[in-house]
């Protein structure tokens, strides 16, 4: 296995950083790496906001689910799905026509792809220099607040945020989190829905007891996952409550829906 594969397979999310700055030279190198990211039609449908103001970092640490490590990170980058630059250029160049098309959902999704590819390029570039990083998806919440905080125009939406720094010793040696077995994720030629037995085994690879099962090995009755008065009896119910049905997920749906309305 070559060094690049080693880097990819050893990457972990880092939420605790040494009190050590990233040099201007290294920061410049990371930003240059981002600009070489794959991009749709070489349109570069993304922009990056380098958040250097300590007060803005603190504000983001509070608005993004009260995560103090964001404020302490040496480097905080917000990746925007950005069609605004092209709309401005179309207007400048006289390309816009009255009644002509304006950006829609497809353009946003394409710009999202560009932004996330750019962010992952930053992650790998940072890893190659011994830096650690963590994605912050909460930046998609509270659209109005983040729009005003970062001065975002109508066709620029915060797709993700990265915090980067030198990981502490504990973070460098922390056990890697498990991933699903390849057979549950990689399909040949067409999508494949998992069978009941596979679903029951999906998160049981480590031999833990996250799955309590009912009768034939199927996960226990899912309707209890929707009733807050009932305890979770398997891992699927836990994740449904803690992630999908959580208050922050509801806020993210509201926030993204509002951004889509503005985008249209």
N, C-alpha and C positions, 0 to 999 in steps of 0.2 A: 504494500500500500504506500503510495507516494505522500509527500508532505501535505499537499492540498487535501487529499482524502482524510489524512489524519486530522487536519484542522477542522474539516466539516464534521467529522464523526465525534470530535471531542468538544464541540461547542456546547455551551450551557448558558442559560440566562443568568445574568449577574445583577444583583440588587444591592450589593455592598461594595463600595470602592475605597481604595486607599486615598488618603489625603495627599494626592500627588497630581499636579497639573499635567495636561497634555501639551507638549511643546507646540509653538506656532508652526514649526516645520512639519511635524507629524500631522497636525490638524489639516494643514494645507494638502498634504499627501492624501489623506482620507477624502477630502472634498474633491480632489482631482480624480480619485478612483471612482467616485460616484458618477462623475460626468462621462465615464466610459461604460456605463451600464447599458445593456440592451434596451432598445426603445422602439416603439411602434413607428415605422416609417421615418426614423430619425427625427421625429417631431419633438421629442423630449417633453412629454406632456406631464411634467412634474416640476416643482420648485422645492427648495429646501430653505427653511428658516433656521438659522443658527441662533439659538436663544442664549445670549451672553449676560443679559441683565439679571442680577440675582433676585430682584423683586418679581420679575416675570417667571423665573424658575420656581420661586416659592409659590406664586399664584397657580402655576401648572401642577405643582405637587399637591395642592389643595383641591383644584378642580378635577384632577384625574384620580378620583377615588382616595384622596388623602394618603398619598404615598411619599413620605418625606425624603426617600432616597433620590427622588427626581431633583429636588433642590440641591442636593449635595453632589450630583454628578458633574464631573468636569466638562462634559460635552453633552448638550441637549439639542437634538435636531428634529424638527417637525417636517415631515414629508407631505407635500401637498399634491393632490390630484389637480393639475392646473391646466385649464383650457383658456384662462383669461389672457395669457400672454399671446396666444394665437388670435383670439378675438380682437385684442388691441392691434395686433399687426395686420389682421384682415382689414380693420377700419382704416389704419394708417395707409395701407397700400391701395385702398379703393376697391378691395375685393368684395366687401359686403354689399349685397343688393337688397333693396326694399322688398320685404316679403320672403327673403331667402331663408335658408335653414339656420337655426341657432343650436347650440349644444343641447343634447338630450341625454337620456340615460346611457345609451351606448357609448357616447363620448366620455361620460364620467367613468364608466367601467374600464374603458381603455386607458384613461388617465390614471385610474387606480392601479392598474397593472404596471404602468410605467413607474409610478411612485413606489410601489412595493418592491419591484425589481431593484430600483435604485437604493432602497433601504437595505435590502439583503446584500447588495454589493458593499455597502458601508460596513455591515456586520462582518463580512468575511475579511475585508481589508483591515478592520480593527483587530480581529482575531490574529491576523498574521503578524501584528506588532505587539502581541501579548496583552491587548486590551480586551475587556469584556463589555457586553451590551445587553440591553433588555428592551423589548418592544413594549410600547404603552398604547394599547388599543383604546383606552379611555378618552383619548384625544378626540374621538368621534362623538363623544357625548357633549352635551351643553353647547350646541352649535353656536347659539347667539353669543354666549360668553367668549368662546374661543375665537369667533369671527372678530369681535371687537378687540380682544386682547392682542391679537396678531395682525389686525388690520387687513382682513381677508376680503378681496373683492368677490362678486357674485359667482364667478366660475373658478374658484379655488377652494378646495375642501380638504381639511386635514385627514389624510388617509391613515397615517400612523406617526408615532413619535419614537425616537430612539434615544436612550441615555447610554453614554459610553464613558468608560474610565478604566483604571487599573484595578482588577479584582483583588480583594483581600485574600490572604492565604487560605482562609476557610472556603471562600468561593472557588478558588482554583482547584481545590481537592475534593469538592463536594461530589457526591455520587451523581452520575448522570441520570436524569429521569428516563423512564422506559418509554418506548414507542410501540405502536401496534406492530404485530407481525406482518411481514410483507404481504402475505396471502389475503389479508383483510383490506388491503389498500390498493394493490397493483393488480389490475385486471387486463386480460388480453382481448383486444379488438372491440369489446363492448362492455358496458357497465354490467355488474352482477350484484343483485341484491343478496345479502347474506342470509343463510338459512337460520332457523331458530337455534339449532345447536351451536352454530358459530356465534350468534349474538349472545348466547348464554356464556360462551367462553371468551368473548371479545376482550374483556379486561381482567381475565383470570390467569394471564400468562405467568405471573410471578408467584402463583400458588397462594395468593392471599385469600381472604374471605370476603372480598368486596361484593361478590354475588351470593345473595341468598336466593335459592331457586324454589320453584313450586312444581311439584309433581314430576312432569316429564322433562325437567331441566330448563324450562323456559323461565325468564326472569319473573319474579313475583309481581303480583297484580299491579299494573302501572297506574291505575286510578288513584292509588294512595299517594302517588307523587304530587297530585294536584291539591291535596287536602293538607294544609299547614298543620292541622291538629294531629295528623298521623305521622309517626316516625318513618324515616326512609328505611326500607328493608333491603335495598341493593344499591349498587354503585350508580346505575342509570338514574334511579330516583334521586340520589344525592346530587348528581350533576345537573339534572333537570331543575332542581330547586336552587342550587347554589349558582348556576350559570344562566341557563335559559330563562327561568322564571323569576330571576332576581330583579330587584328594583333597578340596578344599573343597566340591565339588559333592556328593560322597558324604556329607560331614558335614552339609551342608544337608538332604539327603534324610533322614538319620537324625534330625536335630534336629526337622524339621517333622513327621515321622511320630510322634515322641514327643509333640510338642505336640498333635497331633490325638488321640492316645490320651487325654491328660489332658483335652482339650476335651470328649470324649465322656463 
